[in-house]
Every structure is written in structure tokens, then in C-alpha cells.
Amino acid sequence: MTEPRAEVSSPRHRISVVINTLNEENNLPYALRSVQQWADEMVVVDMHSEDRTVEIAREFGAKVYFHPRVVPVESARSFAIARATGDWILVLDADEIIPRPLSIKLIEIASDNRTDIIGIPRLNYMLGAPMMHTRVDPRSDIQVRFFRPGSLHLTETIHNGAHPSTGSQVYRLPYEPGHAIVHFANIDCYDIFDKINRYTTVEAGQSPSQGERPAALRAAAQALKTFFHHYVKGQGYRDGWRGFYVSAASTLYVLLTHSKRVELHANGPRETVRRLYRSEAEKIIMEYNVTSHISK
């Protein structure tokens, strides 16, 4: 399973790679193989996987810790980062890999003191191919993933959990082939819609609705703006049918987030509506039974 370490000059500062996992036995070996030759430490924080994820992590020599299952993953991410002991930390998802040219660049960056945080381009594979447009291309998708401990302020807000601490120096790595995190994101439409459903539920709960009518108007306007942003301005049409469906999925994300906010504002949590339905069912059944008895 493990591979021999490459002969590279030792960086002046140690690099820790941090990965959060949940049932990632298919992806995790590739993520670990892409960093094991040069990372000084690999930390895997698992949310009690039911497959071979933990076994695989240990086979690669990673330090394994456990965290309760949470959605979003930001609190588990903070827990994982706190376990790292390196002078620099690289945060990686289990479905991502680091190409060799990017690893060499990160080692160079870690060897000097000119910056604290690196924004890294990400190349996303979606629906079976790399996306080079649609606002999910490596020039648009910049991930803050490589940093010195303490240089980032982490929150539990989905999609917006990392902010530079006061005084931190930030550098955005320009995109060129080989200098991007490679992300194997969505295998098919089922994968996309499953993530949309999970993430919109979390996002809706983190920001309450301002009322049904304003939310509906904002949703319509923002949905149109989102599709234009991805498909027209972001030249999603150049990614063919994938660009159209990824743009449509981004639009659906906006609509679902707004609709779930309205639901929470009007109805409360899901269990509240479930109790209401049970109460209504009892009333209808009892009314039917009474009416039936009188008619006899």
C-alpha cells in the first residue's frame, strides 16, 4: 500500500497534511499517495466511517483521530487542524490530490518567511471531465488551504469558514498546469443533488429568512443572476452539456436555500410539521368515525 519516499531536500519547516473523512475508502488512498512522499505528518480525522477508511489511513502511516459526525464539517476541520504539529498545514479533502509540481511549489513556499497563507487554484472534475469554465475552473476556484498555524480564523459557517487573522500575509498562487489541487468532485447528477440537498439544509439554518414574500423575490432575482454568472459570464457554454447542468445546479442551490429558509420561518423544524400532520390525521379520522356512527 505504501510507497517509498522520494529523495527531496528537507524543507526548513515541517508540513502537516490534514484530511477529514467519512466512508472514503475509494478516494483516500489517492489523496494520501499524492502527499506521503513529502509530507512530514499526515493527520486523518475520521467521523466513524463504516468502511475501510481508518484501516487505509493507518496503512499509510497517518495519525488517526475521531470526531462525531457533523454537517457541515467545519467544526471537525478545526479539530483536525488543532491536531497537526507542523510549521505549515495543508488541508486536503479525501477526494482531492496534490500533483507533483504543486507539491514542489508548496515545499518552496514553506522554506521561506515571505507569507502566511496561500490561496491555491483547484481543478474540479465534474460529471466525468475537468471543468475549465463555468466559474468552477482553477482560475476562479481558489482554495485557502496552505497556511501557518494561527494565521487563519476559523468559523463554522458553511462555504465561508476561514478568514485571515489580523496581520497575516496572503498570497494567491497563479494557475498553471500542475499547480492546482485536483478535485474529483461529482461523479453524476445523483451526487450533485445529494450534496445540494445536504448543504442547502445547513445553509438555510445558519441564516434565517426575512419573511416569505421578500425571500421569494430575492430567490427569483438571485437565481437568474446565478445562472448568468456561471453559464454566460463564466462561459459555462464552453464546457458543453456539463457547463449547462452545473450552472443549473448552482441555480437550484440558490432556490432550495431560499425555500428552506422560508419553510423554517413559516413552519419551524421538520418535526413540528410532522406533529401537525399527525394531529390533523387524528382529527380527520375521528371526524370520519363520528360521522359514520351518526349515519348508522
C-alpha positions in Angstrom: 0.0 0.0 0.0 2.7 2.5 0.9 5.3 3.8 -1.5 8.9 4.8 -0.8 9.6 8.4 0.0 11.2 10.4 -2.8 14.6 11.9 -2.4 13.8 15.6 -1.9 15.7 18.2 0.1 14.2 18.6 3.5 12.3 21.9 3.9 13.2 24.2 6.7 9.7 24.0 8.1 7.7 20.8 8.7 4.5 20.4 6.7 1.4 18.6 8.1 -1.4 17.4 5.8 -4.8 17.3 7.4 -7.7 15.3 5.9 -11.3 14.8 7.3 -13.0 11.6 6.3 -16.3 9.7 6.3 -16.5 6.5 4.3 -13.8 7.4 1.9 -12.1 4.1 1.2 -12.3 4.7 -2.5 -10.8 8.1 -2.5 -8.4 8.3 0.5 -5.6 6.1 -1.0 -5.1 8.6 -3.9 -5.1 11.6 -1.6 -2.5 10.0 0.7 -0.3 8.7 -2.1 -0.2 12.3 -3.5 1.4 13.7 -0.3 3.1 10.8 1.5 6.4 11.3 -0.2 7.0 14.8 1.0 4.6 15.5 3.9 6.2 15.4 7.3 3.0 14.4 9.0 -0.4 13.1 7.8 -3.4 13.6 10.1 -6.7 11.9 9.3 -9.8 12.8 11.4 -12.5 10.3 10.8 -16.2 10.7 11.6 -16.6 7.0 12.5 -16.6 5.5 9.0 -18.2 2.2 8.3 -15.8 1.0 5.6 -12.0 0.6 5.4 -11.2 4.3 5.7 -9.5 4.1 9.1 -7.6 1.0 8.2 -6.3 2.6 5.0 -5.2 5.7 6.8 -3.2 3.7 9.2 -1.6 1.6 6.5 -0.2 4.9 5.0 1.2 5.9 8.4 -1.3 8.7 9.1 -2.1 9.7 12.6 -5.8 8.9 13.1 -8.3 10.7 15.4 -12.0 10.5 15.7 -14.7 13.2 15.7 -18.5 12.9 15.9 -20.4 13.1 12.6 -21.3 16.7 11.9 -22.7 18.7 8.9 -21.2 21.0 7.9 -17.7 19.6 8.5 -16.1 22.9 9.7 -16.0 22.0 13.4 -14.4 18.7 12.6 -11.9 20.6 10.3 -10.9 22.8 13.2 -10.5 19.8 15.4 -8.2 18.2 12.8 -6.1 21.3 12.3 -5.6 21.5 16.0 -4.1 18.0 16.0 -1.4 19.0 13.4 2.1 19.8 14.7 3.8 21.1 11.6 5.0 24.7 10.9 2.7 24.7 7.8 -0.6 23.0 7.4 -2.2 21.8 4.2 -5.9 21.0 4.3 -6.9 18.4 1.8 -10.3 16.7 1.1 -10.3 12.9 0.7 -11.4 13.3 -2.9 -8.5 15.6 -3.8 -4.9 15.0 -4.8 -1.8 17.2 -5.0 0.2 16.9 -8.3 3.9 16.7 -8.1 4.6 20.3 -9.4 2.3 21.8 -6.8 4.0 19.8 -4.0 7.4 21.2 -5.1 6.0 24.7 -5.1 4.4 24.3 -1.6 7.7 23.0 -0.2 9.5 26.1 -1.6 6.9 28.4 -0.1 7.3 26.7 3.3 11.0 27.2 3.1 10.9 31.0 3.4 9.1 33.5 5.6 7.6 35.8 3.0 3.9 34.9 3.5 1.5 33.2 5.9 -1.4 32.0 3.8 -1.6 30.5 0.3 -4.7 30.5 -1.9 -4.3 27.5 -4.2 -6.2 27.1 -7.5 -8.4 24.0 -7.7 -9.2 21.9 -10.8 -12.6 20.4 -10.5 -13.7 17.2 -12.3 -17.5 17.1 -12.6 -19.7 14.7 -14.4 -16.7 12.9 -15.7 -14.5 15.7 -17.0 -12.4 18.6 -15.8 -14.2 21.9 -15.8 -12.2 24.8 -17.4 -15.0 27.4 -17.3 -18.5 27.8 -15.6 -16.9 29.6 -12.6 -15.7 26.3 -11.2 -12.4 26.4 -13.2 -9.0 26.7 -11.5 -8.7 30.4 -12.2 -12.0 31.0 -10.4 -11.9 28.4 -7.6 -9.2 29.5 -5.2 -8.9 27.5 -2.0 -7.3 28.8 1.2 -5.7 25.5 2.1 -2.0 26.1 2.9 -1.1 28.2 5.9 0.9 28.7 9.1 -0.9 27.7 12.3 -2.6 30.7 13.8 -2.7 32.7 10.6 -6.4 31.8 9.9 -9.5 32.5 11.9 -11.9 29.5 11.5 -15.7 29.6 11.9 -18.4 27.0 11.4 -20.2 28.9 8.6 -20.6 26.7 5.6 -18.5 27.8 2.5 -17.1 30.7 4.4 -15.3 29.2 7.3 -11.7 30.6 7.0 -10.6 34.2 7.3 -7.1 35.6 7.6 -6.1 36.7 11.1 -5.0 40.3 11.6 -1.6 40.9 10.1 -1.4 37.7 8.1 0.2 37.9 4.7 -1.9 36.2 1.9 -0.5 35.1 -1.4 -2.6 33.7 -4.3 -0.8 31.1 -6.3 -1.4 31.7 -10.1 -2.8 28.8 -12.0 -0.7 26.9 -14.4 -1.0 23.2 -15.3 0.2 21.0 -12.4 -0.1 23.9 -9.9 -3.7 23.2 -8.8 -5.4 20.9 -6.3 -7.2 18.2 -8.4 -10.7 17.7 -7.1 -12.8 14.7 -8.2 -16.0 16.3 -7.2 -19.2 15.0 -8.7 -19.5 11.6 -10.3 -23.0 12.1 -11.6 -26.2 14.1 -11.1 -27.2 12.0 -8.1 -24.0 13.1 -6.4 -24.7 16.7 -7.2 -28.3 16.7 -6.0 -27.4 14.8 -2.8 -24.8 17.4 -1.9 -27.1 20.3 -2.8 -29.8 18.9 -0.5 -27.4 18.4 2.4 -25.6 21.7 2.1 -28.7 23.9 1.5 -30.3 22.5 4.7 -27.3 23.6 6.7 -27.0 27.0 5.0 -30.7 27.7 5.4 -30.4 27.0 9.1 -27.4 29.3 9.5 -29.2 32.4 8.1 -32.8 32.9 9.0 -35.4 34.2 6.4 -36.6 37.8 6.3 -40.1 36.8 5.5 -41.8 34.8 2.8 -42.5 37.5 0.2 -39.1 39.2 0.2 -37.4 35.8 0.2 -39.3 34.7 -2.8 -38.5 37.9 -4.7 -34.8 37.6 -3.7 -34.7 34.0 -4.7 -36.0 34.7 -8.2 -33.6 37.5 -8.8 -30.6 35.7 -7.3 -31.4 32.5 -9.2 -31.3 34.4 -12.5 -28.1 36.2 -11.5 -26.5 32.9 -10.5 -27.3 31.2 -13.8 -26.0 34.2 -15.8 -22.8 34.3 -13.6 -22.0 30.7 -14.3 -23.3 30.0 -17.8 -22.9 33.3 -19.6 -20.3 35.4 -17.8 -18.4 32.3 -16.7 -18.7 30.9 -20.2 -20.2 27.7 -18.9 -21.4 27.0 -22.5 -17.7 26.3 -23.3 -17.9 23.3 -21.0 -20.7 21.8 -23.2 -23.6 20.0 -21.6 -21.7 19.8 -18.3 -21.4 23.5 -18.1 -25.2 23.9 -18.5 -26.1 21.3 -15.9 -23.5 22.6 -13.4 -24.9 26.1 -13.9 -28.4 24.8 -13.5 -27.4 23.0 -10.3 -25.9 26.2 -8.9 -29.2 27.9 -9.7 -31.1 25.2 -7.9 -28.8 25.6 -4.9 -29.9 29.2 -4.6 -33.6 28.3 -4.9 -33.5 25.5 -2.4 -31.6 27.5 0.1 -34.2 30.3 0.0 -37.2 27.8 0.1 -35.8 26.1 3.1 -35.3 29.4 4.9 -38.9 30.3 4.2 -40.0 26.8 5.5 -38.1 27.4 8.7 -39.5 30.9 9.1 -43.1 29.8 8.5 -43.3 26.3 9.9 -40.4 25.7 12.2 -38.3 22.5 12.2 -39.3 19.4 10.3 -40.6 17.6 13.4 -43.0 20.5 14.0 -44.7 19.8 10.7 -44.7 16.1 11.4 -46.5 16.6 14.6 -49.0 18.9 12.9 -49.7 16.2 10.3 -50.2 13.6 13.0 -52.7 15.9 14.7 -54.6 16.6 11.5 -54.7 12.9 10.7 -56.2 12.2 14.1 -58.8 14.9 13.7 -59.8 13.6 10.2 -60.1 10.0 11.4 -62.0 10.9 14.5 -64.4 13.1 12.5 -64.9 10.3 10.0 -65.6 7.8 12.7 -68.1 10.1 14.4 -69.9 10.9 11.2 -70.0 7.2 10.2 -71.5 6.4 13.7 -74.2 9.0 13.4 -75.2 8.0 9.9 -75.8 4.4 11.2 
